[in-house]
Amino acid sequence: MRYTPPDPQLFVSNRGRLTGLLQPNSIVIVNANDVLPTNADGTIPLRANSDLFYLTGIEQEESLLLLCPDADDVKEREMLFVRESNPLLETWEGHKLSKDEARKLSGIDQVHWLSEFPKRFHRLMCESEHVYLNSNEHKRAVIEVETREARFVADCQRRYPLHDYQRLARLMHRLRIVKSPPEIEIIRKASEITEQGVRRVLRFVKPGVTETEIEAEFAHEFIRRNGNFAYPPIIATGGNACVLHYLENSAQCRAGELLLLDVAAGYANYNSDLTRTIPVSGRFTRRQRQVYNAVLRVFRRCVQGLVPGKRVKEWQKEAEQMIEKELVHLGLLTTRQIRQQNPANPAYRRYFMHGVGHPIGLDVHDVGFTTEPMQPGWVMTVEPGIYIREENLGVRLENTIVIGEESNIDLMSTIPLEADEIEAAMARRGR
């Protein structure tokens, strides 16, 4: 692995919190993700299963966690199963975890080879009443390919049809939405890597460079610091910024345009999220600065609006009302249009059509019950925007924020944000 492994006490603590939510006489099984195919004999690099990593710090394929807190044999209450290596496998795929390495990463004393799982699992299923199985439950997920977890669920229910089956995801969402101090520090590290990438790009961008070249500058900075792209980067010049999930990243940046950069780093499987909008020529025009400052005002109020006890939908509504007022001041909407608008399709949506933020952590759009009031320890993005297709520009600003008891922590507070700061950083190009 490229990153410094987290202290295994993080995973010990996470498992302890999970077992505290289980019913008596329960068993929990969590699988690693599949290695997914592409074409011919190609595969996609393994992406760690977020729940398995949260509980073990393990990201190796075919790994499996079994928890049975009330097992009669204390050695079977917490077990990790990993793939056994051999010379041929290591020749083709490289090093695999030894039992001792898996113990050190996870803090789990009982580590076994995967071949031992069926026998131990059957014995514990015979002792257990409640079975917690995992699935990817996310409101925005589109699941068309059967996962390793889904196959395990189907096989388990076929073999043991009379057990009481429970959804592990409901418990994991409740745990993962509130970040512990060690988790926040890892996200802070990802944010620091992001900052280095942004500062590099601010010194690089000028008329004539391409979105592709800018992506390469970010990649250089992230990889050399043992990070990675948290998500496919959005590097959108001119009108491309009005495409919310623009991913082509191939156009040439032209003088006078704005460049939207929705790019951030991940580290140790945790993610940050950032957006900046900068002038290709190094200075904002008067109109560009008007729009930029309008979004910045909304951004700052939305950061202040992240308070424990407030619901995300209330926070979203506040952002929409602020955007609406700014659109009037920018001459993009009139008060008459607002009075006559269709409530099901309000006028502001022509210029602002997405959520103002989301939880972030092991997943960029992290899991959690966002229908419930926000709590201290939630890590949220704040990302208002205004997109004006007819003017060929879009502005979005975004930072990663920790909700606190009395005040919030902006993990990206040292990254240039004010228009003057952006211009000053870009003025150092070539130095």
Sequence and secondary structure as in RCSB ss.txt:
>XXXX:A:sequence
MRYTPPDPQLFVSNRGRLTGLLQPNSIVIVNANDVLPTNADGTIPLRANSDLFYLTGIEQEESLLLLCPDADDVK
EREMLFVRESNPLLETWEGHKLSKDEARKLSGIDQVHWLSEFPKRFHRLMCESEHVYLNSNEHKRAVIEVETREA
RFVADCQRRYPLHDYQRLARLMHRLRIVKSPPEIEIIRKASEITEQGVRRVLRFVKPGVTETEIEAEFAHEFIRR
NGNFAYPPIIATGGNACVLHYLENSAQCRAGELLLLDVAAGYANYNSDLTRTIPVSGRFTRRQRQVYNAVLRVFR
RCVQGLVPGKRVKEWQKEAEQMIEKELVHLGLLTTRQIRQQNPANPAYRRYFMHGVGHPIGLDVHDVGFTTEPMQ
PGWVMTVEPGIYIREENLGVRLENTIVIGEESNIDLMSTIPLEADEIEAAMARRGR
>XXXX:A:secstr
  S    THHHHHHHHHHHTTS SSEEEEEE     B STT B      HHHHHHH    TT EEEE TT SSGG
GSEEEEE    HHHHHHH     HHHHHHHH  SEEEEGGGHHHHHHHHHHH SEEEE     TT    S  HHH
HHHHHHHHH TTSEEEEHHHHHHHHHTS  HHHHHHHHHHHHHHHHHHHHHHHH  TT BHHHHHHHHHHHHHHT
T EESS  EEEEGGGGGSTT      B  TT EEEEE  EEETTEE   EEEEETTSS  HHHHHHHHHHHHHHH
HHHHH  TT  HHHHHHHHHHHHHHHHHHTTS  HHHHHTSBTTB GGGGT  S S  B SSSSS  S TTS   
TT EEEE  EEEEGGGTEEEE BEEEE  SSS EETTTTS  SHHHHHHHHTTTT 
